[in-house]
């Protein structure tokens, strides 16, 4: 992982995604969480402040040492048991059915193989467990979607592999989850920023039968 991606990008993400309108979206997404939680793309720990009291522990999957270091003040200030469980959301080093809930915020856009990551989430969640998500991706407007696809090669180079045109609800459904709540709309921002800010805030249930 290069200097830009490990040291500069985490600070840029922290600054841009810690504004109050986004924190309000985080709180909405996290409200569905309970029990033992695994979070893909823990980043700088912005979700710590959004976690409800029903959460008993948090296992953080985070590849960037820069982001993990940046999260230290938030982790230290929290009474919650937070451990770093691994570096790769595509290969979670945890037993099957070992978590009650999973969380992903602004992460499925960046993971190289989002379907593999979701398969891993499904594996480590107990049957009937909850996946809460807050993501950005493919916009319904054809004009905006065209711009997303045009800009995506540049976005991936400068933003750590971030894709603009992933259909997040479709990916979650294809992984075998049942989407139980979904609010999809443009997040706060100017019209010119629309290729980056079409958001999905929701939750899904892990199937009760083995895959």
Steps between C-alpha positions, in 0.01 A plus 500: 500500500657829385556822693203677336254219572624422850576847637331773295175339385382397852522864615313622193226242557484586869454870423242458225289230666491639854271794421174501697263406212709186439527427872120514517487239222749288695280510808200390295691211348651386830166499683435145377818361659511285812720249679839406355567712190755461222571814298651489152705810426525636854711792374565772755223380731234753406223248570599456864297806597198366308481155661192429714524367855380158379847440349719298740826476302648606167746310283656739249621385158731772369790465251651847551740546791468875447123487549538271803749742658264788427221318685701465824352803685146384419576144608664617823203721587250218450395257774424241232729201446653571157758269342662494157387170358688500170603692192290350222121505480522236226654252745371557855700295752202426724293183558172433325187652659704689761338845472151636560538799266724638227562858389634649181513874429660645186693174462333278239593757237870439565543129578634337181262203515187625674315172441774301674494745792122464532534122486744524790259723693225245442729223625596671827147624579269277698184388318251787511777750583494860380711676236476879532638709215557859392656512154516705184467370147303484178253785456158447337548794264645385167686828464660472845577130443678585175719747687564244772635255243709770330653615828544157655851425360631827647311445827652154541851635454474791744257355756647163586303296247161660566234416241221747425261270314447195722135407559526436873149358570540262206838380630354440846201311362719293267707396803188338646392769746143626524490880495251598771532879491643734239512877460672596177547860393761765439690586815551869584709676238493715188360387165853476357593248771218261412724230343656454846204537735219263403456316829349180634412481870342177617516159659476138387450164667729201473310189384419241764590204282862414412624595154 
